[in-house]
């Protein structure tokens, strides 16, 4: 059986931790930042863990994770 390919779009958007969790960037940090508080923008910088329901979908696209 041939090797399975990883989905390129998923590979670019998610990072896998050593424990096997998927990390993602926050939404709402691309434009119209003037009305958002500095505190909010700072919080959006950090990565966050993907929800369990989304994790199943991402796991399928990362065949060797």
C-alpha positions as CSV (number, residue, x, y, z in Angstrom):
1,X,0.0,0.0,0.0
2,X,1.4,3.5,-0.9
3,X,2.2,6.1,1.7
4,X,-0.5,8.4,2.7
5,X,-0.1,12.1,2.1
6,X,-0.5,14.8,4.7
7,X,-3.0,17.5,3.7
8,X,-0.9,20.6,3.0
9,X,-3.5,23.1,4.2
10,X,-3.8,21.3,7.6
11,X,0.0,21.1,7.9
12,X,0.3,24.9,7.5
13,X,-2.5,25.7,10.0
14,X,-1.8,23.3,12.9
15,X,1.1,22.2,15.0
16,X,1.4,18.9,16.9
17,X,2.7,19.0,20.5
18,X,4.9,16.3,22.0
19,X,1.9,14.8,23.8
20,X,0.0,14.6,20.5
21,X,-2.4,17.6,20.9
22,X,-3.1,19.9,18.0
23,X,-2.4,23.6,18.5
24,X,-3.9,26.4,16.4
25,X,-3.8,30.2,16.1
26,X,-6.7,32.4,17.3
27,X,-9.1,34.0,14.9
28,X,-9.8,37.8,14.7
29,X,-6.2,39.0,14.7
30,X,-5.8,40.0,11.0
31,X,-7.3,43.4,10.5
32,X,-9.4,46.1,12.2
33,X,-7.1,45.9,15.2
34,X,-7.6,49.5,16.3
35,X,-10.9,48.9,18.0
36,X,-9.6,45.8,19.9
37,X,-7.9,46.4,23.2
38,X,-4.2,45.7,23.6
39,X,-5.0,43.0,26.2
40,X,-7.2,41.2,23.7
41,X,-4.6,41.4,20.9
42,X,-2.0,40.1,23.3
43,X,-4.2,37.1,24.2
44,X,-4.8,36.3,20.6
45,X,-1.1,36.0,19.9
46,X,-0.8,32.7,21.8
47,X,-1.6,29.3,20.4
48,X,-4.6,27.4,21.7
49,X,-5.5,23.7,21.9
50,X,-8.0,22.5,19.2
51,X,-11.4,21.3,20.5
52,X,-11.9,17.5,20.6
53,X,-14.6,17.5,17.9
54,X,-12.2,19.3,15.5
55,X,-9.3,17.1,16.6
56,X,-10.9,14.0,15.0
57,X,-11.1,15.7,11.6
58,X,-7.5,17.0,11.8
59,X,-6.1,13.7,12.9
60,X,-7.4,12.0,9.7
61,X,-5.5,14.6,7.6
62,X,-2.3,14.0,9.6
63,X,-1.9,10.2,8.8
64,X,1.5,9.8,10.7
65,X,0.9,12.0,13.7
